Amino acid sequence: MNLRSHNFYLSFLIFFIFFFYTSCSYLENDSLVFENPYINLPSIGQNSASGYLLISNRSKDFYRLSNINCEGIRKTVFHKSERDPDTDIISMVEINEIVIAPYKDLNLIPGFTHLMLMGIEKAMELGGSVHCSLFDGNKKHLVIFTIK
């Protein structure tokens, strides 16, 4: 093998390693996927709204979402609807942390687990959006909710 061929193969190998490394890094960053995030338009005068979405964990790691900040909203928390077996009364309970197991989905839907946005600071409009940051430890995941 001459020097020119050797340099060509070495360059190709370096390019391949670099491409593979950056591809893996990209996939790792996108291992938590947020699909169809939406908020139901609150009624006039209502100061809170509920948010829904599908969260998919496409990695081998557990994700623990424990903090949410939304622009224009004073407080956003995870909520779960629970029925009291004695009274049959349904109430919402705040959840401090949501855990998403490896290769599993969590569907936040009406009547079950959802986001509660309280203290809406400006009027929401149909078709508008709310930008939220969900935190997994120090990792921030930006999610843009559509208002329906």
MARMARGU-80715 format. One line per field, with one value per residue (C-alpha): residue in one letter; chain; x, y, z. Coordinates in Angstrom, 2 decimals, always signed. Each point is the difference from the previous one (the first is absolute). Layout:
<nodes>
resn	A;...
chain	A;...
u	X;...
v	Y;...
w	Z;...
</nodes>
This chain:
<nodes>
resn	M;N;L;R;S;H;N;F;Y;L;S;F;L;I;F;F;I;F;F;F;Y;T;S;C;S;Y;L;E;N;D;S;L;V;F;E;N;P;Y;I;N;L;P;S;I;G;Q;N;S;A;S;G;Y;L;L;I;S;N;R;S;K;D;F;Y;R;L;S;N;I;N;C;E;G;I;R;K;T;V;F;H;K;S;E;R;D;P;D;T;D;I;I;S;M;V;E;I;N;E;I;V;I;A;P;Y;K;D;L;N;L;I;P;G;F;T;H;L;M;L;M;G;I;E;K;A;M;E;L;G;G;S;V;H;C;S;L;F;D;G;N;K;K;H;L;V;I;F;T;I;K
chain	A;A;A;A;A;A;A;A;A;A;A;A;A;A;A;A;A;A;A;A;A;A;A;A;A;A;A;A;A;A;A;A;A;A;A;A;A;A;A;A;A;A;A;A;A;A;A;A;A;A;A;A;A;A;A;A;A;A;A;A;A;A;A;A;A;A;A;A;A;A;A;A;A;A;A;A;A;A;A;A;A;A;A;A;A;A;A;A;A;A;A;A;A;A;A;A;A;A;A;A;A;A;A;A;A;A;A;A;A;A;A;A;A;A;A;A;A;A;A;A;A;A;A;A;A;A;A;A;A;A;A;A;A;A;A;A;A;A;A;A;A;A;A;A;A;A;A;A
u	+0.00;+1.46;-0.01;-2.81;-2.33;+0.94;-0.91;-3.28;-1.00;+1.15;-2.06;-3.02;+0.38;+0.24;-3.06;-1.95;+0.91;-0.91;-3.32;-0.87;+0.87;-2.08;-2.91;+0.03;+0.15;-2.96;-2.05;+0.89;-1.23;-3.32;-0.63;-2.91;-2.65;-3.02;-2.91;-3.24;+0.33;-3.18;-1.93;-3.76;-0.99;-1.26;-3.40;-0.12;+1.01;+1.45;+3.49;+1.16;+0.22;+1.04;+2.79;+0.29;+2.63;+1.68;+3.52;+2.07;+3.24;+2.11;+3.06;+1.25;-0.11;-2.74;-1.17;-1.29;-1.88;-0.43;-0.29;-1.92;+0.15;-2.31;+0.25;-2.87;-1.14;+0.69;+0.02;-0.07;-0.15;-0.71;-3.45;-1.73;-3.73;-0.90;-3.34;-0.69;-1.42;-2.16;-1.62;+0.40;+1.29;+2.70;+2.75;+3.26;+3.22;+3.29;+2.86;+3.54;+1.74;-0.89;+2.19;+0.17;+1.54;+2.38;-1.72;-3.42;-2.58;-1.96;-3.23;-1.24;-3.72;-3.23;-1.34;+3.33;+3.54;+0.36;+1.68;-1.80;+0.86;-1.10;+0.20;-0.34;+1.50;-1.27;-2.98;+0.50;-1.19;-1.17;+2.92;+2.52;+2.78;+1.58;+3.71;+0.85;+3.23;-0.14;+2.98;+1.63;+2.56;+2.07;-1.11;-2.56;-2.47;-1.87;-3.58;-2.31;-3.67;-2.67;-3.18;-3.08
v	+0.00;+3.35;+3.09;+1.67;-3.00;-0.23;+3.68;-0.48;-2.95;+1.80;+3.08;-2.19;-1.78;+3.29;+1.34;-3.20;+0.09;+3.69;-0.56;-3.02;+1.88;+3.07;-2.21;-1.83;+3.28;+1.29;-3.10;+0.16;+3.60;-1.00;-3.09;+1.69;+0.90;+2.24;-0.54;+1.93;+2.44;+2.05;+2.11;+0.34;+3.64;+1.13;+1.67;+3.79;+1.03;-3.42;+0.27;-3.59;-2.55;-3.61;-1.23;-3.35;-1.84;-3.31;-0.39;-2.83;-1.21;-1.48;-0.69;-2.61;+2.56;+1.04;+3.61;+1.86;+3.18;+2.06;+3.66;+1.92;+3.69;+1.51;+3.53;+2.18;-2.54;+0.47;-3.68;-3.23;-3.44;-3.62;-1.09;-3.34;-0.56;-2.41;-1.42;-0.49;-3.57;+0.90;+3.19;-0.45;+3.59;+0.72;+2.42;+1.14;-0.78;+1.76;-2.31;+1.10;-2.16;-1.97;-3.01;-1.34;-3.45;-0.99;-0.59;+0.93;+2.69;+2.17;+1.44;+3.08;+0.01;+1.55;-1.72;-1.57;+1.38;+3.48;+3.38;+2.69;+3.57;+2.45;+3.76;+0.79;+3.48;+0.92;-1.06;-3.15;-0.12;-2.94;-1.14;+1.80;-1.70;-0.25;-0.74;-2.27;-1.41;-3.44;-0.90;-3.39;+0.90;+2.73;-0.91;+2.34;-1.21;+2.72;-0.91;+2.30;-0.59;+0.96;+1.54;-1.87
w	+0.00;-0.92;+2.22;-1.95;+0.44;+3.66;+0.55;-1.82;+2.20;+3.14;-0.96;-0.72;+3.36;+1.89;-1.83;+0.76;+3.71;+0.23;-1.82;+2.17;+3.20;-0.89;-1.09;+3.32;+1.92;-1.99;+0.76;+3.69;+0.19;-1.56;+2.11;+1.78;-2.58;+0.58;-2.38;-0.58;+2.93;+0.38;+2.49;-0.06;-0.37;+3.41;+0.28;+0.27;+3.52;+0.84;+1.50;-0.58;-2.79;-0.53;-2.26;-1.73;-2.05;-0.66;+1.41;-1.49;+1.52;-2.78;+2.12;+2.44;+2.84;+2.41;-0.27;+3.04;-0.86;+3.14;-0.92;-2.66;-0.87;-2.60;-1.39;+1.17;+2.63;+3.74;+0.91;-2.00;+1.65;-0.83;+1.16;+0.26;+0.32;+2.81;+1.10;+3.69;+0.24;+3.04;-1.30;-3.75;-0.13;-2.57;+0.98;-1.51;+1.81;-0.71;-1.03;+0.91;-2.58;-3.11;-0.78;-3.54;-0.26;-2.82;-3.36;+1.47;-0.70;+2.38;-1.36;+1.86;-0.80;+1.36;+3.09;+0.95;+0.22;-1.51;+0.43;+1.97;-1.01;+2.73;+0.05;-3.68;-0.34;-3.49;-2.07;-2.05;-3.59;-2.05;-2.18;+2.20;+1.90;+3.43;+0.36;+2.93;+1.36;+1.62;+2.15;+0.47;+2.67;-1.63;-3.55;-1.52;-2.63;-1.92;-0.90;-1.95;+0.78;-2.56;+1.35;-1.27
</nodes>
